[in-house]
């Protein structure tokens, strides 16, 4: 029986050792799992920071590109406005020059208005005479002027 007791005692000791060993292995695995979890969290945080920094970088790049494009458009618009202003000023100077030239021409003609009107009247009368000559002097002209209608026509032609 003594042997049996010793075997029971040994079984108890073996059981305690196995339990202690199992508990130790369990604790080691828990610590390793916690370490792995912490490593994974650290990696995830690092990757998150990398992605955040990339997004920030892309955002800054896009904002800078938009600012550059806006500045370029602003400069182009200012240049166009400046050119339009110069063109408008040139057009104004040209219009003023034409106005002044016409004004001087009118002043020059004003003093000579009677002579100009006389010349215009003379040209009118000459053209009128040429028209009457062509009307009455052609070989193929066959106009018969008689009676009161003919007399009215002749009076209108010669303003009698």
Secondary structure, DSSP 8 states (H G I E B T S, - for coil): -HHHHHHHHHHHHHHHHHHHHHHHHHHHHHHHHHHHHHHHHHHHHHHHHHHHHHHHHHHHHHHHHHHHHHHHHHHHHHHHHHHHHHHHHHHHHHHHHHHHHHHHHHHHHHHTHHHHHHHHHHHHHHHHHHHHHHHHH-TT------HHHHHHHHHHHHT-
